[in-house]
Amino acid sequence: MLRCENPERGFSAKPNTKTQFIEHTCYDVETLSMLGEEPQYPDSHAELACTCQNRSRAFRRSPVLGTSTLENTHYVAQVLERLGYL
C-alpha cells in the first residue's frame, strides 16, 4: 500500500502511477489507521483533499476531474479528519 503513496499528493490505485483520486486516498489513509500506521506525507494528502474543492464549495474526485458530490465531500472530510486537520 505504501508503494501507492505519492509524495506530491495522495495515493494512487497502482504503484508508480500519479493518478490521484480522493477515494483512493481516503481508503488508504483509513486502512493505514486501522493497521496502526500513518502515511508518510500527510500534508500532501491534505493538500490534495483541499484542491478537490470547486467554486460551489463542494468537492469533486480530483483537482481537475469530476463533479461535486456528497460522496466526494465525505471522502475529503474523512481524510482531513483522520489526518488531524479537522
C-alpha positions, 0 to 999 in steps of 0.5 A, a space after each residue: 500500500 505504501 508503494 501507492 503513496 505519492 509524495 506530491 499528493 495522495 495515493 494512487 490505485 497502482 504503484 508508480 502511477 500519479 493518478 490521484 483520486 480522493 477515494 483512493 486516498 481516503 481508503 488508504 489513509 483509513 486502512 493505514 489507521 486501522 493497521 496502526 500506521 500513518 502515511 508518510 506525507 500527510 500534508 500532501 494528502 491534505 493538500 490534495 483533499 483541499 484542491 478537490 474543492 470547486 467554486 460551489 464549495 463542494 468537492 469533486 474526485 480530483 483537482 481537475 476531474 469530476 463533479 461535486 458530490 456528497 460522496 466526494 465531500 465525505 471522502 475529503 472530510 474523512 481524510 482531513 479528519 483522520 489526518 488531524 486537520 479537522 
